[in-house]
Amino acid sequence: MAMLKRKLKLQHKQQESVPESSKDATPDDLEENVTSLPSCSSQGSDAIKGPGEVISRYNQVLKTFRKVCTMSEAFHRHNVDRGTIAATAPIAELQIADPKTYSTLVFDPAMETLLAFAKRCASGVNPEIKRSIEDLKARGHLLPILMKY
């Protein structure tokens, strides 16, 4: 009951703090206020720019995964989406499983994106490397993300 009273007081204070001018605002007025706000980029200073950074992030998440035992918690602790790791995982997996094949692939940021490079790494996985990757995943040396090679 006390919790409900606190919530009601908080809601009442929030309603009082809204200026009268904005209570009668039209949608156009609100849109002007929103467009005048500074924009924030989806890519902050922690945006990954190269395969080396992808591999580093993958290894950090892998290390955390070993400690917390769930991938979702590991992703959450590093503030990274599962889809992001899954999309770029072929880069790290190929580098860990077969550094020789990985070294033959060259990333040129002027010509391709990291996602395109990850797809190229995935296409460079032959059946032998695929078995090696699956073995490393089974032993806990790679994240257990399912990939179609």
N, C-alpha and C positions, 0 to 999 in steps of 0.2 A: 504494500500500500504506500509506503514511504517513497519507494522508487517511482511509482506512478505520479505522486505529487511533485517530485523533482522534475520529472519529464514535462509535466504540464507547466510548471514554473519556467522551465527553460524555453518551451515553445512560446509562452506568453512574452518573455523577454525578447526573443528573436523577432516576434511580430511587432513589438514596440520599436525595435531598432531599425525597422525598414522605414525610410523616409516617405513622407506623404506623396511626394512627387512621383516616386516609382510605383506607388500603389495604383495610380490612375494612368500609368504609362500604356501606350499602345504597343503592339508587337514591333512596329517600325522603330519606336523609340528604344526598345530593348535591344533590337538588332544593332542600332548605332552604338550603344554602350558596349556590346560584345565586340564589335569590329574595332573599337578604339582601344581595346585591351592589347597589351603586347602579346605577340604570338610566341608560342614555344615550339621548338622543333622537336620532331619525334626522335631525331638522332642527337643525343647529347654528346658530351665530351667522351663518354665511354663507348662510342660506336666503334665496332670492330672494322679495321681497315685492311687487314691482310691475313693470309693463311697462318702466319706465325701467331697472330693474336687469337685466331680461331682455335688453334692447337692449345695455346696457353689456357684459354677459357675452358675448353673441353677438359683439360687435365685438372683444373681447379674444381670443376663440377664433379669430375670422377672422384677426386680425393674427398670431397664433401659427401658424395654418395656413399662411399665406403664407411664413413662415420655415422651417417644418419639412416642409412639403409632404405631410403625411398628417394626415387628420382624427383618427385614433385617437391619434396622439401629441399633437396639440393638445388633445384632450379630456383626455388623461391629465395633461398639464402644468397644466391648470386644475382638475383633480380633479372633473370633471363627466362624467356618463354621456352617451353618444351619444343615447339615447332621450330624455333630458331636453332636450337642445338641439333634437332633431328635433320634439318635442312643442310647444315654445315658439317655434320658428323663424318661424312665420307672423307673429308680432308684429313681430319685427325686419325680416323681409323686406318686409312691407307698409309699415312706417315708412320704410325706405330707398327702396323702389321708388315709393311714392306717398304722401308725407307728408300731402297734402290729404285723401285718403280715411281715412288712419290717424287724423287729428285729429278726424274725425267720430265715431269710436268712443270711448266713455268707459268706463273700467274702474272699477268700484265694488267694492272688496274685501269689503264687507259683503254684496254680493249674488251675486258669482260668484268662481270660482277663476281662477287664471292660465291653467289648461288650458282652461276654458270660454271665456275671453277670446281665447285663441289660436285656438280653433275659430271664434269669431265673426270674427276677423281673416281666417282662411282662407276663410270664406264670403263675405267682402266683396271677395274678389279676382275681378275680372271678366276676360274674355279678354284685354283690352288690358293690364291690370296683370300678368296671367300671362305674357304675352310679354315684358314688361319685366323681370320677375323671372328668367325663363329666360335672357334676354340678359345680365343682370347676373351670373348664375351662370357663364355661358360665359366672360365676361371676367374672372372672379375677384373680383368685387366682393361676392359672396355665397358662403356655404358651399355646396358642391355636394350638398346633401341633397335627395333626391327626395321630392317632396310631391305629393299628389293634391288638387288644388283643385277 
